[in-house]
Amino acid sequence: MNNSYEAVMARKNEIMRKSVGIDYSLYEKKYINFDYEQMMNDCGFELDEIRKIQADSGVGQTPLKECKNITALARKISKPGYGARIFIKDEALNDSGSFKARRASISCYQAKKMGYKGVIAATSGNYGAAVASQAAKYGLKCIIVQECYDSKGVGQPEIIEKARACEAYGAEVVQLSVGPELFYKFLLLLEETGYFNASLYTPYGIKGIESLGAELIEDSIKLTGKEPDMVVVTNAGGGNLTGTARGIQQVTNKKIEVVGSSVNLLGLHMASDTDFNKKSFTTGHTGFGIPFLMNPDRSDVPRSAARALRYINRYVTVNQGEVFFMTEALSILEGIERGPAGNTSLAAAFSLAQELSEDKIIIVQETEYTSAGKHHQAQLAFARENGICIYFGNPQDEIPGKSIVFPEDISLLKAVDLDLEEIKEKYIINHIKGLKRMTKNDVEFLSKETNTSIDFVEKLLKQKNIEVEA
C-alpha cells in the first residue's frame, strides 16, 4: 500500500469510516447541508444511559462549589448591588482529572461494544490522559499521538507532563514535532492497527459532555434553589461548549446564557514551529476557538459533532496573565489548586460577574487537575526561558508571544467581547464559496449552524449573487 503523505490523505475518509463505525455520507445532503441532528440521534446514548456508563467508570457527579471569597472580591470592585455568586463545577475530581473523562468514557465504551481491540486519539492535552484512563478500565489497548516538540526538540512542560500521565495509565505515546505530520501519523496508525478513533469530535465525544450540562442545572437547583443565569465554558475546538449546551437544554426550558471563553493568543500561529513554544496555553485559546467556530469540520473526522456556533450566546477572551492571576487567586482565596487552562473560564467569570446583580448565579463549567509541568509556575518558568517578558501592569498591554502581564490592580482584569455577528457572517461566506445556487434546505442548515434567522442568511446570499432553488 502506498503510504506517501498524498496517498494517505487521499484515503482519509475511508480510514475514518472504518475507525469510527460511522458512515458520514448518510448525512450529506445537497449542496452543503448535512443532517446534524440525525447523526447525533443515530449514535444512540440517551442522557440516563450516559449517566449510568459514566457512574460505572469513575466519571461524573462532580461537586459544584461556591467561590465565596472570589465572589466577595468581585463585589468589592463592582457597583453597589452587583457581583453575581460564582460557582465552579470541579471536574478535576473525575478519574484522570478533567471533564474530558466524560468524552472518553462514551468513546471507550463504544469501542469495547463494537469489538475494537484498542483506541487511538490525537491530542496534546488532558484528553489523552482521559482516553488512556478509560481504555484501562475497559481492557483496551491505547495509543496517544501527541504534537509535542518544536524542530529543536524542545517540548512544553505541560505537554510532557500529560505524556507521563498517559503512560502511567498504560498507553503508548507517540510524540511528534509541530506540523502536518501529526494527522498523517494518526491516520497511518488507525489503518495499521484497526483501532477505534476516539476522536474529540465524534458524536460519542460530544454526547459524553451532555451529562455535565445537565448536572450544572441540577446542582445549582440543589444548592441555591434556582437555575444559574450564566454558564461560562472554556472554548477550543467547540466540543465542550456544544455538549454542555445540549445537556442544559435537556433538563430545563429556561434560557441559560452560555458564554464561551478563550485565552487571547492573537498573532500566534498554531502550526508554526517558531510560535509553538511561545504560547503558555496548549488549549482553550483563540488559535483553536475562532477557527473551529468558523469551520468546525477542520477536525479529524469528516463531520464534526462539535458545532459551538449553534449554541454559543456570547464569546469573550481573557489574556494569559489574567488566567495565571486567577489560578493563583483560586489557590490563595479558596484553597483549591487547579490547572491554568481550566481557569480560563474562571477569569472570564470574575469579570462577567460584575455585570450581574448579586442575586444572579454564574457557573464556571469546569476545572482541571494540576501537577508538575501542568502547574502555572512551571509554565511561567518555561515562558521566561523562551524570552517572554513577565510583569505586573495592564493585561490589555499583553502581546502574545512577547509578554505575559498580570493585573497590577484587580479592576484591570476584563473579559473582552468578540463580535459573534462577524464570526457568523464569516462562517456563512466560507461555506458558500464557489456556489452559484443553493436549496432552501441549505439556507435552513446555515441558519441553524449560525443560530441566526433565514433572513440573515438570505441577505448574505443575495450579496454574493447566489440563487436559492424553489
PEJO-V187503 format. One record per pair of residues at least 24 apart in sequence whose C-alpha atoms are under 7 Angstrom apart, sorted by the first residue. I is the first residue (numbers start at 1). J is the second residue. Records with the same first field share a line. If there is no record, write none. Layout:
I = J / J
This chain:
5 = 184
12 = 187
13 = 302
15 = 187 / 191
16 = 301
19 = 190 / 194 / 195 / 196 / 197
20 = 196 / 197
24 = 302 / 303
31 = 438 / 442
32 = 442
33 = 441 / 442 / 445
40 = 203
43 = 203
47 = 211
50 = 208 / 211
51 = 211
54 = 102 / 105
58 = 94 / 95
59 = 94 / 95 / 101 / 102
60 = 94 / 102
62 = 89 / 90 / 91 / 93 / 94
63 = 89 / 90
64 = 88 / 89 / 90 / 219
65 = 89
67 = 334
69 = 333 / 334
70 = 333
74 = 350 / 354
75 = 354
77 = 411
78 = 354
81 = 357 / 358
82 = 354 / 355 / 356 / 357 / 358
83 = 353 / 354 / 355 / 356 / 357 / 358
84 = 353 / 354 / 356 / 357 / 358 / 359 / 360 / 361 / 362
85 = 358 / 360 / 361 / 362
86 = 361 / 362 / 363
87 = 362 / 363 / 364
88 = 363 / 364 / 365 / 366
89 = 364 / 365 / 366 / 367
90 = 366 / 367
91 = 366 / 367 / 368
92 = 367 / 368 / 369
96 = 129 / 130 / 133
97 = 368 / 369
98 = 126 / 367 / 368 / 369
99 = 366
100 = 126 / 127 / 130
101 = 130
102 = 208 / 209
103 = 204 / 205 / 206 / 208 / 209
104 = 130 / 131 / 134 / 205
105 = 134 / 208
106 = 204 / 205 / 208
107 = 198 / 204 / 205
108 = 134 / 135
111 = 196
112 = 138
116 = 195 / 196
117 = 141 / 195
118 = 142 / 195 / 196
119 = 143 / 195 / 196 / 197 / 198
120 = 144 / 195 / 196 / 197 / 198
121 = 145 / 197 / 198 / 199
122 = 146 / 186
124 = 148 / 159
125 = 159 / 162
126 = 162
128 = 166
129 = 162 / 165 / 166
132 = 166 / 169 / 170 / 171
133 = 169
136 = 169
142 = 171 / 172
143 = 171 / 172 / 173
144 = 171 / 172 / 173 / 174
145 = 173 / 174 / 175 / 186
146 = 174 / 175 / 176
147 = 175 / 176 / 177 / 178 / 182
148 = 175 / 176 / 177 / 178
149 = 176 / 177 / 178
150 = 177 / 178 / 273 / 276
151 = 177 / 273
156 = 277
157 = 373 / 374 / 378 / 379
158 = 373 / 374
161 = 372 / 373 / 374
178 = 271 / 273
179 = 271
199 = 300
201 = 239 / 299 / 301 / 304 / 305 / 306
202 = 304 / 305
203 = 305
206 = 239 / 242 / 243 / 305 / 306
207 = 243
209 = 240 / 243 / 244
210 = 243 / 244 / 246 / 247
211 = 247
212 = 244 / 247
213 = 244 / 245 / 247 / 248
214 = 247 / 248 / 250 / 251
217 = 248
228 = 256 / 361 / 362 / 363
229 = 256 / 257 / 360 / 361 / 362
230 = 256 / 257 / 258 / 361 / 362 / 363
231 = 257 / 258 / 259 / 362 / 363 / 364 / 365
232 = 258 / 259 / 260 / 261 / 345 / 349 / 363 / 364 / 365
233 = 259 / 260 / 261 / 345 / 364 / 365
234 = 260 / 261 / 262 / 284 / 342 / 344 / 345
235 = 260 / 261 / 262 / 284 / 289
236 = 262 / 283 / 284 / 285 / 288 / 289
237 = 288 / 289 / 292
238 = 289 / 292 / 293 / 306 / 307 / 308
239 = 306 / 308
241 = 308
242 = 306 / 307 / 308 / 311
245 = 311
257 = 313
258 = 312 / 313 / 314
259 = 312 / 313 / 314 / 315
260 = 312 / 314 / 315 / 316
261 = 315 / 316 / 317 / 344 / 345 / 348
262 = 286 / 289 / 316 / 317 / 318 / 344
263 = 317 / 318 / 319 / 320 / 344
264 = 317 / 318 / 319
265 = 400
266 = 400
267 = 400
268 = 400 / 401
278 = 383 / 386 / 401
279 = 400 / 401
280 = 379 / 383
281 = 341
283 = 341
284 = 341
294 = 423 / 426 / 427
295 = 427
309 = 449 / 450 / 451
310 = 448 / 449 / 450 / 451
314 = 420
315 = 417 / 418 / 420
316 = 415 / 416 / 417 / 418
317 = 415 / 416 / 417
318 = 347 / 348 / 415 / 416
319 = 395
320 = 404
321 = 395 / 404 / 405 / 406
322 = 347 / 395 / 406 / 407 / 413
323 = 347
324 = 376
325 = 406
338 = 367 / 368 / 369 / 370
339 = 368 / 369 / 370 / 374 / 375 / 376
340 = 376
342 = 366 / 367 / 368
343 = 367
348 = 415
351 = 413 / 414 / 415
424 = 450
435 = 466
436 = 466 / 467
437 = 466 / 467 / 468 / 469
438 = 467 / 468 / 469
439 = 468 / 469
440 = 468 / 469
